[in-house]
């Protein structure tokens, strides 16, 4: 395993240090090997969904309508976890307009919060989404975590960030010994085929296969407890299982179950941050 997968440093102590003048959307991204991707992987060089460079109103009518469909099954799983495990609080990191949080999670949990860049928080507030919403640049968080949560959702966020490490360190501050986390991101092999070594969607800086993503999360202090693969949207999972089986048998190039979702817990951090990654 590549030693470059180890994060550059451990999560810092809580700090209110303001960000410097560099915009994450305009900086060069770290090399792909740092995030567990092959050296030959071709990643995007700009974060086009960042407020700094996203033209116009990002959360327009079309995107708001689509936001209720995509990653639908991730939030259904979140609601299932809340009900079955008696979880009392939920944080949605990269919440956007919070359509699925409102529709699926709020009915089973009365203590919910969302964090995202300003455009996402404003969209959630305009829709009167239930809960507390705080504007935070997830690549350069300038505030300290203010509490812990039973469940943290980070659904299809990590692929949009030039450098996801600041967010990963930030999320540790919202965790206690019992916190569960749901991370989702497109599975590159299922989406584009097993031979794909590039992010072809301008909005996605990089995309991981399942083994790469699991190693990446573990290296950042989030070991996996369980995994599920879902359709990217709200399509019924059962009707697409035969196509997914064909992909697993290498009879198809792609799979409709392309949303990889990993249930994780937060490992102790500090000196142990990044240990066990090998060389």
Backbone bond lengths (Angstrom), bond angles and torsions (degrees), N, CA, C in turn:
res aa  C-N    CA-C-N  psi(-1)  N-CA   C-N-CA  omega(-1)  CA-C   N-CA-C  phi
1 X - - - 1.460 - - 1.514 109.22 -
2 X 1.328 116.63 140.70 1.456 120.93 -172.53 1.516 110.64 -71.60
3 X 1.321 117.36 128.64 1.454 120.92 -179.67 1.516 111.99 -66.53
4 X 1.333 117.96 -19.81 1.453 120.49 179.22 1.516 111.98 -69.06
5 X 1.338 117.05 -10.75 1.457 119.74 176.57 1.512 110.94 -69.99
6 X 1.319 118.73 -19.87 1.451 122.21 179.85 1.522 109.85 -68.39
7 X 1.343 118.51 130.90 1.452 120.89 -179.24 1.518 111.44 -59.69
8 X 1.337 117.86 154.79 1.446 120.64 -176.86 1.508 113.68 -66.50
9 X 1.323 118.34 -26.93 1.457 120.37 177.40 1.510 108.78 -162.89
10 X 1.317 115.98 165.15 1.457 121.38 -177.42 1.517 110.30 -76.01
11 X 1.353 117.30 162.81 1.453 120.18 176.79 1.522 110.15 -57.93
12 X 1.326 117.98 129.34 1.456 120.06 -178.31 1.508 111.74 -74.02
13 X 1.316 116.22 167.34 1.453 120.56 172.97 1.524 108.15 -64.90
14 X 1.329 116.66 158.09 1.450 120.07 -178.75 1.526 109.96 -57.31
15 X 1.324 115.91 135.77 1.447 120.77 -174.89 1.506 109.60 -146.90
16 X 1.309 117.10 152.38 1.460 122.41 174.10 1.517 109.98 -111.42
17 X 1.319 117.64 25.04 1.467 121.83 -179.95 1.521 109.66 -60.41
18 X 1.353 118.24 125.96 1.466 119.54 179.04 1.507 111.29 -71.11
19 X 1.328 118.38 155.44 1.460 120.95 179.84 1.517 110.68 -70.01
20 X 1.343 115.95 158.82 1.450 118.07 175.15 1.524 109.08 -82.88
21 X 1.332 117.61 -170.67 1.454 120.91 -171.79 1.518 113.95 -82.94
22 X 1.329 118.07 -5.27 1.458 119.27 -178.22 1.515 110.81 -80.21
23 X 1.304 117.25 133.30 1.465 121.68 175.93 1.511 109.02 -86.91
24 X 1.361 118.28 133.20 1.467 119.82 178.58 1.511 112.50 -63.06
25 X 1.320 116.79 -26.14 1.462 119.47 -178.61 1.521 112.11 -74.30
26 X 1.333 117.28 -16.22 1.449 120.79 -176.57 1.514 112.61 -109.84
27 X 1.324 118.41 -4.07 1.449 122.17 179.26 1.520 110.00 -85.84
28 X 1.333 115.85 157.90 1.460 119.76 176.23 1.524 109.14 -72.67
29 X 1.333 117.97 139.07 1.462 119.55 -179.84 1.521 110.90 -73.01
30 X 1.343 118.09 152.70 1.468 120.81 172.92 1.527 109.81 -63.51
31 X 1.326 117.96 161.08 1.473 120.21 -179.78 1.518 111.33 -64.24
32 X 1.322 117.95 150.51 1.472 120.58 -175.75 1.518 113.10 -61.49
33 X 1.335 118.33 -30.40 1.467 120.79 -178.42 1.525 111.69 -60.98
34 X 1.307 117.10 -28.38 1.463 120.10 -179.73 1.524 111.71 -62.46
35 X 1.326 115.99 -24.31 1.459 120.70 -178.31 1.524 112.38 -109.54
36 X 1.338 115.67 20.25 1.455 119.77 174.95 1.504 115.16 82.15
37 X 1.319 117.94 13.34 1.459 122.25 178.93 1.521 110.29 -96.99
38 X 1.333 118.34 157.02 1.467 120.02 179.24 1.525 111.57 -62.80
39 X 1.320 116.04 150.93 1.463 120.51 179.11 1.520 111.46 -60.08
40 X 1.331 117.11 -29.39 1.459 121.02 -179.18 1.525 113.42 -81.51
41 X 1.320 117.02 -2.84 1.462 120.16 -177.69 1.527 110.25 -66.93
42 X 1.335 116.73 135.60 1.461 122.07 -179.30 1.529 108.80 -103.76
43 X 1.322 115.52 106.88 1.449 120.95 -179.26 1.536 110.23 -98.78
44 X 1.327 115.64 163.18 1.452 120.15 175.57 1.531 109.88 -72.87
45 X 1.301 117.08 159.27 1.466 120.94 -175.13 1.520 113.13 -109.86
46 X 1.329 117.28 3.67 1.462 120.84 178.16 1.516 109.27 -145.84
47 X 1.340 115.73 149.21 1.460 121.72 178.23 1.528 108.11 -95.83
48 X 1.331 116.39 90.63 1.453 120.64 -170.67 1.519 113.54 -71.39
49 X 1.328 118.91 -13.19 1.460 120.10 178.12 1.525 112.24 -94.05
50 X 1.330 117.49 -0.15 1.458 120.43 177.85 1.520 109.51 -72.30
51 X 1.328 116.79 141.74 1.457 121.14 -177.90 1.521 113.04 -55.97
52 X 1.337 117.68 -28.66 1.460 120.89 -177.18 1.532 112.80 -62.45
53 X 1.334 116.35 -33.01 1.463 117.93 -174.28 1.525 113.57 -127.04
54 X 1.322 118.09 -2.06 1.468 120.26 178.52 1.528 108.86 -74.53
55 X 1.327 118.26 117.53 1.461 120.26 -174.54 1.523 112.59 -74.04
56 X 1.323 116.20 142.35 1.453 120.75 174.43 1.520 113.06 67.85
57 X 1.322 114.91 -158.05 1.461 121.35 179.95 1.524 108.88 -88.34
58 X 1.332 117.18 109.62 1.458 120.16 -175.76 1.526 110.55 -64.07
59 X 1.327 117.05 -47.31 1.464 119.64 -176.49 1.530 109.20 -87.15
60 X 1.355 114.98 71.71 1.456 120.80 176.04 1.530 109.71 -82.54
61 X 1.314 116.34 -177.53 1.468 120.44 -175.00 1.524 112.04 -61.31
62 X 1.321 117.25 -39.73 1.465 120.14 -179.02 1.522 111.32 -65.70
63 X 1.330 117.16 -44.54 1.463 119.94 -179.36 1.525 111.42 -68.66
64 X 1.318 116.57 -35.94 1.463 119.15 177.46 1.529 110.27 -63.41
65 X 1.327 116.96 -41.19 1.466 120.02 178.80 1.521 110.66 -65.50
66 X 1.330 116.75 -42.15 1.465 120.26 -179.28 1.521 111.73 -68.93
67 X 1.325 117.28 -28.00 1.469 119.90 -176.04 1.521 112.52 -64.50
68 X 1.319 117.38 -22.55 1.452 119.59 177.60 1.518 113.67 -79.25
69 X 1.345 117.15 -12.42 1.461 121.45 -176.26 1.525 113.27 -103.91
70 X 1.331 116.38 -42.05 1.460 119.40 -173.96 1.525 111.05 -78.79
71 X 1.326 115.48 141.36 1.470 124.35 -173.94 1.543 112.15 61.56
72 X 1.317 115.89 23.20 1.464 120.86 -179.99 1.524 111.38 -56.79
73 X 1.323 117.06 -44.08 1.461 120.55 -175.53 1.526 112.21 -71.45
74 X 1.321 117.30 -24.77 1.469 120.16 175.58 1.536 109.49 -63.39
75 X 1.318 116.26 -45.06 1.464 120.37 -178.65 1.524 111.46 -73.78
76 X 1.323 117.60 -29.22 1.467 119.00 172.60 1.523 110.09 -63.45
77 X 1.333 116.18 -40.14 1.466 119.34 177.36 1.524 109.98 -65.42
78 X 1.325 117.23 -39.81 1.460 120.51 177.83 1.527 110.67 -59.23
79 X 1.324 116.58 -45.61 1.465 119.87 178.91 1.521 111.17 -63.72
80 X 1.327 116.68 -37.58 1.467 121.64 176.63 1.534 110.76 -61.40
81 X 1.324 116.65 -43.17 1.459 120.35 178.50 1.524 111.58 -63.53
82 X 1.323 116.22 -41.30 1.465 120.41 179.17 1.524 110.12 -59.80
83 X 1.328 115.92 -46.97 1.467 119.50 -177.83 1.525 112.13 -68.12
84 X 1.327 116.54 -48.27 1.462 119.95 -171.55 1.528 113.03 -75.52
85 X 1.342 117.39 -29.14 1.468 120.09 -176.25 1.514 113.14 -107.40
86 X 1.317 116.96 3.60 1.454 120.17 177.40 1.521 113.40 64.63
87 X 1.330 116.92 37.23 1.457 120.63 -179.84 1.527 109.28 -75.46
88 X 1.320 116.19 140.06 1.465 119.72 -171.26 1.517 114.46 -109.23
89 X 1.338 118.52 -11.67 1.462 119.98 -177.07 1.526 109.56 -146.94
90 X 1.342 115.64 144.59 1.465 121.66 -176.63 1.523 109.32 -136.06
91 X 1.336 115.63 134.26 1.461 122.81 171.39 1.520 108.18 -114.69
92 X 1.330 116.90 129.97 1.458 122.18 175.68 1.527 107.90 -107.03
93 X 1.348 116.60 107.93 1.456 122.28 -178.75 1.520 109.04 -90.82
94 X 1.338 116.70 116.63 1.459 120.97 -171.68 1.507 109.98 83.02
95 X 1.320 115.95 45.61 1.471 122.11 -168.70 1.516 113.95 -70.62
96 X 1.355 118.77 -23.05 1.452 119.45 -174.28 1.520 110.57 58.10
97 X 1.327 119.06 -142.42 1.467 120.73 -178.79 1.520 114.39 -76.44
98 X 1.319 116.73 -1.19 1.482 122.49 174.57 1.526 112.43 63.63
99 X 1.311 117.32 32.10 1.468 119.19 -178.96 1.528 111.58 -65.81
100 X 1.317 117.82 -47.59 1.477 120.69 -178.59 1.523 110.68 -75.23
101 X 1.319 116.96 -33.03 1.464 120.21 175.36 1.533 109.36 -60.33
102 X 1.323 116.43 -43.35 1.461 121.23 179.97 1.523 111.74 -68.04
103 X 1.328 116.04 -42.35 1.462 120.83 -172.31 1.525 112.65 -78.35
104 X 1.328 117.32 -37.49 1.464 120.19 -170.40 1.524 114.05 -109.50
105 X 1.317 117.66 -34.54 1.465 120.01 -173.77 1.530 112.20 -97.32
106 X 1.321 117.37 -42.02 1.466 119.94 -178.27 1.531 113.69 -56.52
107 X 1.357 119.47 -36.40 1.467 118.04 179.00 1.525 114.72 -64.27
108 X 1.344 118.01 -18.19 1.470 119.67 -178.40 1.523 112.38 -115.09
109 X 1.330 117.17 0.72 1.474 120.04 -179.15 1.524 108.96 -146.46
110 X 1.306 116.12 124.13 1.460 120.34 -177.22 1.510 114.74 -90.04
111 X 1.337 117.35 -6.73 1.464 121.36 -177.17 1.527 108.58 -119.69
112 X 1.326 117.04 89.60 1.460 121.16 -177.96 1.519 109.74 -128.01
113 X 1.334 114.82 145.52 1.459 122.01 175.49 1.525 108.82 -137.28
114 X 1.320 114.93 156.61 1.451 120.94 176.85 1.512 110.54 -133.92
115 X 1.334 116.18 144.76 1.458 121.28 174.58 1.524 108.44 -129.95
116 X 1.314 116.11 141.70 1.465 121.31 179.28 1.522 107.56 -171.69
117 X 1.337 115.07 173.29 1.452 118.45 174.55 1.533 109.09 -65.18
118 X 1.321 116.47 169.48 1.462 121.48 -168.91 1.525 111.95 -56.85
119 X 1.336 118.33 -42.01 1.462 119.73 -176.60 1.521 112.11 -60.97
120 X 1.342 117.14 -39.36 1.457 120.46 179.32 1.513 112.37 -68.24
121 X 1.327 116.79 -43.26 1.465 121.00 -179.91 1.523 110.50 -65.45
122 X 1.331 117.34 -41.79 1.466 119.69 177.88 1.520 111.36 -62.25
123 X 1.328 117.39 -38.78 1.461 120.68 178.68 1.526 110.66 -64.45
124 X 1.335 116.81 -42.48 1.465 120.13 178.63 1.524 111.17 -62.91
125 X 1.308 116.45 -41.84 1.468 119.77 -179.76 1.515 111.55 -67.49
126 X 1.343 117.89 -38.05 1.459 120.65 178.69 1.526 110.90 -63.50
127 X 1.326 116.32 -31.82 1.460 120.44 178.93 1.530 112.38 -85.82
128 X 1.340 116.33 3.12 1.464 121.60 -178.74 1.525 111.76 55.74
129 X 1.324 115.24 40.75 1.465 119.51 178.19 1.528 109.63 -63.64
130 X 1.328 117.92 138.85 1.464 120.34 -179.74 1.522 110.97 -70.87
131 X 1.314 116.55 145.12 1.462 121.07 177.87 1.516 112.04 112.81
132 X 1.315 114.92 -177.60 1.467 122.92 179.82 1.522 108.40 -104.60
133 X 1.339 117.33 133.83 1.455 121.65 -177.76 1.524 109.76 -126.09
134 X 1.334 114.83 128.31 1.459 121.51 -174.14 1.528 109.39 -121.50
135 X 1.347 117.77 125.23 1.468 119.51 177.62 1.525 111.68 -74.71
136 X 1.336 116.12 123.05 1.461 122.35 -179.45 1.525 108.32 -145.65
137 X 1.313 116.87 133.05 1.458 121.70 171.36 1.530 106.84 -78.79
138 X 1.321 117.21 108.96 1.456 120.65 -172.97 1.526 113.08 -68.39
139 X 1.326 117.76 -18.01 1.460 119.75 175.51 1.522 111.88 -85.15
140 X 1.327 116.52 -22.36 1.455 120.59 179.89 1.526 109.48 -141.44
141 X 1.326 117.64 64.61 1.470 119.24 -178.96 1.524 110.77 -63.59
142 X 1.320 116.33 126.90 1.464 122.02 -176.44 1.525 112.43 -104.09
143 X 1.336 117.56 8.66 1.454 121.81 177.25 1.517 108.75 -125.26
144 X 1.309 116.32 164.36 1.459 121.36 177.01 1.527 109.71 -94.38
145 X 1.337 118.03 147.20 1.468 119.71 173.68 1.527 110.40 -54.46
146 X 1.317 117.53 137.39 1.458 121.72 -171.54 1.520 113.62 -106.21
147 X 1.349 118.06 -7.97 1.457 121.19 179.07 1.519 107.75 -168.65
148 X 1.325 116.81 178.42 1.463 120.63 174.60 1.529 109.31 -115.51
149 X 1.336 114.82 163.52 1.456 121.58 -176.75 1.520 109.90 -132.15
150 X 1.323 115.79 156.37 1.466 120.90 176.15 1.531 111.68 -74.72
151 X 1.341 116.65 -34.74 1.458 121.74 -178.36 1.523 109.54 -138.99
152 X 1.324 115.98 134.09 1.458 121.96 175.07 1.524 108.13 -119.69
153 X 1.321 116.64 128.54 1.459 122.91 176.13 1.521 108.34 -105.44
154 X 1.317 116.45 130.86 1.470 121.37 174.17 1.530 106.29 -134.93
155 X 1.322 115.58 83.64 1.460 122.12 -167.68 1.522 111.85 -101.78
156 X 1.333 115.93 113.78 1.466 122.96 178.17 1.529 111.56 51.94
157 X 1.313 114.37 51.62 1.462 122.51 177.78 1.518 110.69 -114.00
158 X 1.328 116.57 -44.56 1.462 121.59 -169.55 1.526 112.51 -60.18
159 X 1.327 117.90 -31.28 1.467 120.28 -177.77 1.530 112.56 -71.90
160 X 1.324 117.35 -14.15 1.463 121.21 -178.55 1.532 113.00 -90.70
161 X 1.319 118.47 -7.47 1.457 121.44 -171.44 1.527 111.48 -98.95
162 X 1.316 116.57 134.84 1.467 120.46 174.36 1.519 110.28 -61.47
163 X 1.314 116.62 -43.40 1.467 121.67 178.28 1.522 107.94 -134.21
164 X 1.330 117.91 101.97 1.468 120.03 -178.71 1.526 114.54 -76.75
165 X 1.330 118.30 -9.63 1.462 119.59 -175.45 1.525 114.23 -60.54
166 X 1.341 120.67 -42.18 1.472 118.19 176.66 1.526 112.75 -57.36
167 X 1.334 117.43 -39.26 1.457 119.65 177.54 1.523 111.25 -66.16
168 X 1.336 117.21 -42.18 1.460 119.96 -178.45 1.530 110.64 -62.86
169 X 1.328 116.56 -40.98 1.467 119.37 177.06 1.528 110.62 -66.30
170 X 1.337 115.93 -39.56 1.457 121.55 -179.40 1.525 110.70 -62.13
171 X 1.331 117.46 -42.80 1.461 120.76 -178.19 1.519 112.13 -63.04
172 X 1.322 117.31 -31.44 1.469 119.15 177.34 1.525 111.70 -57.58
173 X 1.317 116.71 -32.60 1.458 119.86 -179.22 1.510 113.96 -68.56
174 X 1.340 117.71 -18.06 1.461 121.80 178.06 1.530 112.12 -93.67
175 X 1.326 116.84 3.23 1.468 121.07 -175.17 1.519 111.78 -101.79
176 X 1.324 114.76 145.78 1.460 121.49 165.81 1.527 107.70 -118.36
177 X 1.307 117.28 -172.72 1.467 120.19 -173.66 1.527 112.65 -64.70
178 X 1.331 117.61 -19.33 1.468 120.79 -176.22 1.524 113.28 -107.85
179 X 1.311 118.15 -0.31 1.461 121.15 -175.72 1.530 111.97 -64.48
180 X 1.317 115.87 135.99 1.464 122.94 171.48 1.525 108.37 -107.62
181 X 1.332 115.75 150.55 1.457 121.10 179.80 1.519 110.07 -132.51
182 X 1.332 116.29 137.76 1.463 122.65 174.22 1.527 108.05 -111.66
183 X 1.333 116.16 114.08 1.460 121.98 174.91 1.527 108.53 -109.04
184 X 1.320 116.42 133.13 1.460 119.05 172.38 1.524 109.50 -131.77
185 X 1.332 114.67 152.37 1.464 122.50 177.36 1.527 107.33 -165.30
186 X 1.322 119.10 154.71 1.467 119.28 178.33 1.532 111.53 -62.61
187 X 1.328 116.04 137.88 1.462 121.58 174.45 1.531 107.48 -84.86
188 X 1.330 116.14 113.29 1.460 120.90 -174.55 1.523 112.87 -57.88
189 X 1.325 116.80 -41.77 1.464 120.25 -177.66 1.519 111.32 -67.28
190 X 1.311 117.60 -37.78 1.457 121.08 179.35 1.528 111.95 -76.14
191 X 1.327 116.09 -29.68 1.457 121.02 -177.29 1.521 112.38 -82.05
192 X 1.344 117.07 -44.68 1.462 121.31 -173.15 1.526 113.96 -116.05
193 X 1.320 118.25 -11.03 1.454 121.22 -175.03 1.519 111.31 110.74
194 X 1.304 115.73 155.13 1.466 121.10 -173.13 1.524 113.57 -66.37
195 X 1.307 118.17 -21.40 1.468 120.61 -176.83 1.522 113.05 -92.47
196 X 1.307 117.81 -0.58 1.463 120.51 -176.56 1.528 111.11 -69.79
197 X 1.320 116.76 131.50 1.461 122.91 178.28 1.520 110.58 -130.52
198 X 1.317 116.22 39.48 1.460 119.57 -179.47 1.521 110.18 -155.48
199 X 1.325 114.98 152.72 1.453 120.81 169.77 1.520 107.29 -92.92
200 X 1.315 116.69 110.16 1.460 121.01 -175.19 1.530 112.55 -93.74
201 X 1.311 117.19 -7.56 1.465 120.83 178.02 1.523 108.55 -97.03
202 X 1.329 118.98 121.12 1.466 120.23 -175.07 1.528 114.04 -56.52
203 X 1.344 116.65 -31.74 1.470 119.37 -178.23 1.517 113.16 -75.57
204 X 1.339 118.04 -14.40 1.462 121.42 -179.18 1.521 109.20 -103.52
205 X 1.322 116.35 112.89 1.466 119.99 179.44 1.522 109.94 -63.55
206 X 1.324 116.16 -42.29 1.470 120.72 179.21 1.528 108.92 -154.84
207 X 1.324 115.86 157.19 1.464 122.32 177.81 1.525 108.70 -133.99
208 X 1.314 117.09 141.72 1.459 123.41 -176.15 1.533 110.99 -109.29
209 X 1.311 116.73 150.19 1.458 120.77 162.29 1.527 107.39 -79.03
210 X 1.336 116.34 167.35 1.472 118.76 -179.51 1.526 112.88 -58.70
211 X 1.348 121.16 -48.73 1.471 118.99 179.56 1.527 112.33 -60.38
212 X 1.334 117.01 -38.80 1.469 119.90 179.21 1.521 110.81 -65.07
213 X 1.322 116.40 -43.98 1.465 119.96 -176.25 1.527 111.39 -68.84
214 X 1.322 116.52 -39.33 1.460 119.21 177.95 1.532 110.41 -62.02
215 X 1.329 117.68 -44.02 1.463 120.21 178.32 1.523 111.52 -64.39
216 X 1.331 115.57 -40.28 1.462 119.19 179.26 1.528 110.94 -60.48
217 X 1.328 117.45 -49.36 1.459 120.34 -179.61 1.524 111.35 -61.89
218 X 1.316 116.74 -43.35 1.462 119.95 179.36 1.525 110.97 -61.55
219 X 1.329 116.71 -40.32 1.461 120.42 -179.13 1.518 112.00 -66.90
220 X 1.316 117.14 -21.78 1.468 121.81 177.99 1.529 111.85 -96.73
221 X 1.303 117.26 11.91 1.457 120.43 174.68 1.510 115.05 89.52
222 X 1.346 117.34 22.61 1.462 121.55 178.97 1.533 110.14 -127.51
223 X 1.323 118.61 76.55 1.467 120.77 178.91 1.527 111.37 -65.10
224 X 1.321 115.08 145.69 1.460 121.23 -177.35 1.517 111.58 -80.78
225 X 1.321 115.78 140.07 1.458 123.18 173.29 1.527 111.64 -104.34
226 X 1.328 115.75 -35.41 1.461 121.10 -175.79 1.529 108.67 -158.74
227 X 1.325 116.98 154.87 1.455 121.05 178.09 1.512 109.99 -133.48
228 X 1.312 116.42 151.95 1.454 122.95 172.19 1.519 108.36 -144.71
229 X 1.327 115.69 150.39 1.461 121.43 175.99 1.527 107.93 -117.87
230 X 1.324 115.59 127.69 1.456 121.42 -175.30 1.530 110.73 -123.18
231 X 1.346 116.90 161.89 1.471 118.75 165.26 1.526 109.41 -61.48
232 X 1.317 116.41 153.72 1.465 119.33 -179.00 1.520 111.55 -66.71
233 X 1.331 117.61 -28.73 1.456 121.16 -178.03 1.526 110.01 -114.57
234 X 1.316 116.18 -157.19 1.468 120.12 -176.03 1.525 113.21 -90.34
235 X 1.325 118.17 19.22 1.459 120.79 176.04 1.525 110.72 -60.05
236 X 1.328 118.46 143.92 1.468 120.31 178.24 1.526 110.85 -60.88
237 X 1.307 116.97 134.67 1.464 120.44 -177.02 1.520 111.85 -69.63
238 X 1.319 117.82 -36.03 1.467 120.30 -174.09 1.523 112.08 -65.48
239 X 1.319 117.19 -36.44 1.459 119.67 -176.00 1.528 112.58 -70.66
240 X 1.336 116.90 -15.95 1.462 121.05 -176.84 1.532 112.88 -107.32
241 X 1.320 117.28 0.87 1.465 119.81 -175.90 1.525 112.48 -63.73
242 X 1.326 117.06 -34.74 1.463 119.37 -178.83 1.527 110.17 -65.57
243 X 1.335 117.27 -38.42 1.459 120.36 177.90 1.528 111.00 -68.56
244 X 1.325 116.60 -36.43 1.458 119.74 177.30 1.527 110.87 -66.96
245 X 1.328 116.49 -39.57 1.461 120.17 176.70 1.524 110.34 -61.32
246 X 1.314 116.77 -40.46 1.462 119.93 178.62 1.526 111.03 -61.68
247 X 1.331 116.24 -36.44 1.472 118.74 177.01 1.526 110.01 -66.85
248 X 1.306 117.10 -43.95 1.468 120.03 -178.59 1.523 111.57 -64.81
249 X 1.331 116.14 -29.21 1.469 120.55 176.56 1.530 111.97 -86.63
250 X 1.317 116.04 4.80 1.473 122.83 -179.76 1.524 112.20 63.13
251 X 1.315 115.58 32.98 1.461 121.20 174.97 1.527 111.69 -98.44
252 X 1.324 116.38 -10.64 1.458 123.25 175.90 1.523 108.81 -131.92
253 X 1.324 115.86 151.20 1.472 120.18 -179.98 1.516 112.02 -77.76
254 X 1.336 117.72 -29.78 1.457 121.62 -176.75 1.520 110.27 -134.33
255 X 1.332 115.49 168.37 1.463 121.14 179.36 1.520 109.79 -129.02
256 X 1.331 117.60 141.45 1.469 119.07 175.17 1.523 112.29 -71.63
257 X 1.332 117.63 -18.14 1.472 121.46 176.73 1.525 108.42 -87.65
258 X 1.325 115.14 72.14 1.467 120.85 -170.16 1.520 113.58 -104.73
259 X 1.316 117.28 -1.86 1.465 120.97 177.79 1.523 108.65 -93.51
260 X 1.319 117.01 98.84 1.467 120.24 178.88 1.525 108.71 -81.67
261 X 1.323 115.18 130.27 1.466 120.90 -176.23 1.522 108.24 -129.80
262 X 1.317 116.08 123.33 1.464 121.98 -175.84 1.517 109.66 -116.50
263 X 1.318 115.35 125.54 1.459 121.97 172.65 1.522 107.61 -89.01
264 X 1.317 116.60 122.88 1.464 121.65 -173.81 1.528 110.57 -127.94
265 X 1.313 115.25 169.34 1.457 120.79 167.08 1.515 107.44 -125.60
266 X 1.322 116.07 167.24 1.461 120.65 -178.28 1.517 109.39 -95.08
267 X 1.318 115.66 118.75 1.462 120.17 175.68 1.516 109.18 -77.89
268 X 1.337 115.69 160.24 1.455 119.61 175.49 1.524 108.91 -62.18
269 X 1.318 114.93 138.38 1.458 119.52 -178.41 1.520 109.89 -116.85
270 X 1.309 115.37 175.00 1.462 121.38 -174.49 1.502 107.77 124.40
271 X 1.310 116.26 -123.66 1.461 119.82 179.43 1.525 111.64 -68.05
272 X 1.332 117.19 -23.65 1.463 120.23 -177.98 1.523 112.31 -84.68
273 X 1.334 118.04 -3.05 1.474 121.60 -178.35 1.528 109.38 -59.42
274 X 1.326 115.43 120.83 1.455 120.94 176.76 1.516 114.50 86.71
275 X 1.327 118.83 -0.69 1.468 119.42 -179.40 1.519 109.92 -70.79
276 X 1.338 115.22 157.32 1.449 121.32 175.20 1.510 114.26 82.55
277 X 1.341 116.62 9.68 1.447 119.39 -177.92 1.531 112.13 -84.97
278 X 1.295 118.88 -17.73 1.451 121.33 -178.40 1.508 111.61 79.02
279 X 1.333 115.29 -175.78 1.459 119.12 -176.80 1.515 109.72 -112.45
